[in-house]
Amino acid sequence: MSKVRLETFSDAIFAIAITLLVLNIAQPSNFHDLGRQLANRLPDFAAYIVSFAVIGIMWLNHHSLFVHFAKSDRVLVLTNLGLMLTIAFLPYPTGVFGRALVQGSGARVAAVFYSSTMAVNAYMWAAMWLYASTGRRLLVADFPESERLVSTVLFTVGTVAYTLAVGVAFVSPVASLALQGAFALYYALDPLSRRAARAAEPVGHQHS
């Protein structure tokens, strides 16, 4: 399978998943008390915003990651399918989490469910990178070798961070949602591509 076809398929999954998120927000049932009904759905809106940001940023970083791959093979396709499985699934725990927060019941279980989904997602990102980068198996020739090990460490540390986030969910559902938002902001910076670009620049042209 060509790399272009794999990316096109992935783009479709991202688009569908990010669109389905809004369907988790229930329509008002009483328009005579619309203000209160909308206010009661603020936790739903919060879960939607965080998950929208998460999926949007993952879509951007998926593209950035594939820029560093020279080709694809069967194992990359399979690991990418595993990643897409977690992304396509994300609207479901998002809806459960939002509803639990609105109803004030089961929020801790819902937070653990949501955070566990994000942890599995992180494992799939790491698996994809580790397979593609080991021995420079699928990397483009100009990817800086100095960044390969650093990126591997960061992908691995990411799995640890998301696993610890599951523990936070046991303590505070709201804190766990905020933590997921913080992770999204970090990955919005696309550290892999930015570091690789800086490492590839001539010494006299590097900047912060």
N, C-alpha and C positions, 0 to 999 in steps of 0.2 A: 504494500500500500504506500502511495506517495505521501510525503509529509504534508503536502497541500491538502490532500483529501482528508487526512487525519485532523488537521486544524479546522477544516470546514465543518466536519462532523461535530467537533468539539464546540465550535461557535454556536451551532444550532442548539446543543444541549444547554449551554450557558444562557442563550436567549430564552429558551422555554422555561428554564428554572427560575430566572429572574422575573419573568412575567407571571408565573404561577404564585409568587409570593403574595401578591395583592389579594388573591382569592381567599386567603386565610382570614381576612378582616371582614367580619360579619356586617351586613347591612343593618342600619337602624330598624328597629321593629316598631317604634312609636315616634312619629314625627311631631307629635304635640309636645314632646319633651326631648327635642333633637339635641339641644346643647348638652344635656346630661348624658344622653346616649353616646354622643361623640366623645365626651370627656371620659366616659367609662372605657372607651376603646383606646385610650392613650397607650397602655402597655402593648396592645396589638400593633399600634403604629411604631412604637419603639423597636419591637422585635422585627418588624418589617424593614425599618430603616437600617438597622444593623445588618440584617441578612442581605439586603439589597447592596449595601456597601461591600460586604464580604464577597458576594458573588461577582460584583462588578470589578473589584480589585483582583480577584482570582482570574477573571477573564483577561484583564490587562497583563497580569504576570504570566499567564499561560502563553500568551503571544510572545512576551519578552523571553521566556524560557526557550521556546521553540526556535527563536532566532539563533540561539547558540547550538542548535542541533543541525548537523549537516544532512542527516537522513533519518529515516525511521526503519524499524524492523518489527517482527512479530511481537517480541517481548515489550517493546515500547508501546505498541498498539494495545496490548493487554493491560499494561499498567495504566495507560491513559483511560481505558475503559473502566478500570477500578476507580480512578479519580472522578470520571464522569458519573459513576454510580452514586458517589457521595454528594456530588453537586446537584444531580437531579432529585435526590432524596431530601435535600435541605429544606425545601418548602414545608415538608410535613412536620419535622420537629419545630420549625419556626412557628407554625400554626398552633401546635400543642403548647409551646412555651407561652405564646401571646395569650391564648385562652386561659391558661392556668393563672397567669398574672392578673388577668381581668377578674376571674372568679375568686381569686384569693385562696385557691385550693390546689394542692398537688404541684405547686410552683417549684419546690425543691427537686422533685422527681423529673419534672419537665426540663429544668435547668441542666440536670445531669444528662438527660437524654440528648438535649441540644449540644452540650459541650462534648459528649462522647462522639457524636456525629462529626463535630469539627476536629476532634482528635484523630479519628480514622481518616478524615480528609488530609490532615497533616502527614499521616503515615504514607498515604498514597503519593503525595508530592515528593516526600523524601525517597520513596522507592523508585520513582521515575528518575529523579536526579542521580541517585546512586548507581542505577543501572546504566544510564546514558553516559555518566562521567567517568566511571571506573575504567582505567586504562584508556581514557579519552575515546571510548567505544563509539559514541555518536556525536561527539563535539566537533564543531567547526575548527579548522586548523589554526585560526587566529585567536581562539579563546585563550587568555593568559593563563599559563600553567600556575602562576603564583596565586591565582584566584580560585583554582579548582579545589584545593584543599580547604581554603577558607569557606567557600560556598558549601562544601560537604559538611563542615562543622556546623554551619548555620542551619542547614536543613535538618541536621540531626538534633540540634538544640531546639529547633522549632517543635519537633515531636514531643520533646520533654516538656516544653512550655504549655502545649495544648493538653498534655496529659495532666499536668498540675492544675490546669484550669478546671478539669473535671472535679478535682478536690475542692476548689473554690465554690463550685456549684452546690456541693453538699452543705456548705456553710451559709452562702447568701446567693439566692437566685439573681437579685438585682446586680450585685457585684460581678457575678459571672457574665451577665450580659454586657456590662460596662467593659469588662476585661476583653471580651470578644471584639468589641468596638475598638479597643486600644490596639489589639493585634492587627485589625484591619488597617488602622492608620499607619502602623509600622510598615506593613507590606505594601501600602500605597506608595511608599518611597521607592519601591522596586530596587532594593539594595544590590541584588545580584547583577543586574544590567549596569547600574551606575558604577559599581566597583570595577566591573570588567571593562567598561569604557574608559575609566580613568587609568587603569593599568595598561591599556593599549595605547594611550596617548604618549607622545614624546615627553621626556622629563620636563623640558622647558615650557610645555603647554598644559601641564596638569594644573587643575584648580579644584577648590573645595566645592 
